[in-house]
Amino acid sequence: MPPGRHARPWPMPSIGSGRTGISAERRVKPGRVSLRPMHGRPTLANVDIAMANAHRLREDSVTGVFPLMKAVMLAAGVGRRLFGDGNDDPPKALLQFGDKTLLARHIEVLTALGVEELIVVVGHKKEMIEDELARVAPEGFARTLFNPRFKESPILSLATAGEVLRSGERVLFMDADVYYHDDLLKALINSRHQTCIILDQDFVPGDEPVKTCVRGDVLVDFGKKVYEPHDMVGEWPGFLTMAPEIARLVADRADELSQGDMPGFVYEDAFCDVMKASEPGTFGFEDVTGIPWIEIDFPEDRERAATEIRAKIAAYKPMGERVGDAAE
């Protein structure tokens, strides 16, 4: 994941009330958004949370299968922590395990699960990713969006995907640098929650993991730094799904956090802010503990992926028939 958050003091005004000066701790009537501090980030001035709450699906009543979705994958980064500041290596999405790149594996699983389109946000050595897409993706399945400021801040790549997030379709968000068994993505896409985050309770606590916190059966916090009391916590593997209205709110929030010459926020901030400003239960979660995966940020991650995680993927007994040849 990208480096930690950039924090600075900022007041938290009302959301969706049409008035100003309402405390962030003010209680509101059931069905209305509960206002919470954003821990140093700008307020959600342009995010119509009230609309999202009015139109969201009640997650506890969902039993059907959701429509096919678009996938947004962030693959623009330079990979400084893996390759160093003077990196001239290929993008991390092109790391190869067995005879397939990560990108090829993503596409294999996505197409098998019925995702209708993949949009890859590119930056560093974008031509290499475009060439790989042309080689491995079905015709018309994948396209790219270019983030010209890919060296600056991860939030800019999420903002670059704004047109997809505002498409009116359900969206699957993906980090490109994750090596995983098919069942990880299958559990997310097949969840009864239209907006859903996955979590893995088997992780080493610290500053680096992006944490997903649950109290009772409700998501209450998300990010490298978490503040809300919780009774369960897991590491986020880098994938989530968003209902159309939530995806639009995330796009708006990403735009707000991208303001300025050198924005210091990460894309998890946009997800966290929309989640915390929404009615509890809007974001569901799935526990994927036990399914092998690794995010490749550091040289030791790459080595572990090629040895330990690859072996675990090969030996894993899936929930059902495997989608693709994940052991390769």
WOFEN-V39614 format. One line per field, one symbol per residue. ss: DSSP state (@ for helix, = for strand, . for the rest). phi: phi as a letter, one per 20 degrees, with the letter a starting at -180 (. if undefined). burial: + if it has 24 or more other C-alpha atoms within 12 Angstrom, else -. A space follows every 10 residues. Layout:
ss: ???
phi: ???
burial: ???
This chain:
ss: .......... .......... .......... .......... ........@@ @@@@@...@@ @........= =====....@ @@@....... .@@@.==..= =@@@@@@@@@ @@....==== ==...@@@@@ @@@@@@.... .=====.... ...@@@@@@@ .@@@@..... =====..=== .@@@@@@@@. .....===== .......... =====..=== ===....... .====...== ==.@@@@@@@ @@@@@@@... ......@@@@ @@@@@@@... ...====... ..===...@@ @@@@@@@@@@ @@@@@..... ........
phi: .fgffedbfb fdefcmemcd neffefecfg ndfeecfdln egfefddefg ffffdfffff deceeffgce ddcecefemg fedofefcef gffdgdcmdc fgfffgfgff ffenfebddd edbglfffff fffffdeggn ecbccedfdf eebfffffff egfffdfndf ceebfedddb fgfffffffe ffefdbdebc febefrfffe dddccmccfc baqfdccegb dbbbeefocb dcfgffgfff fffffffefo fcfdddfgff ffffffeegg nfeebcedgo efabeddcgf ffffffdfff ffffefeffb fffbefff
burial: ++++++---- -++++++--- ---+------ -++++++++- ++++++++++ +++--++-+- -----+-+++ ++++++++++ -+-------+ +++++++--+ ++++++++++ ++++++++++ ++++++-+++ -++--++--- +++++++-++ ++++++++++ ++++++--++ ++++++++++ ++++++++++ ++++++++++ +-+-----++ ++++---+++ ++++++-+-- -+++++++++ ++++++++++ ++++++++-- --++++++++ ++++++++++ ++++++++-+ +++++++--- ++--++--++ -+++-+-+-- -+++++++
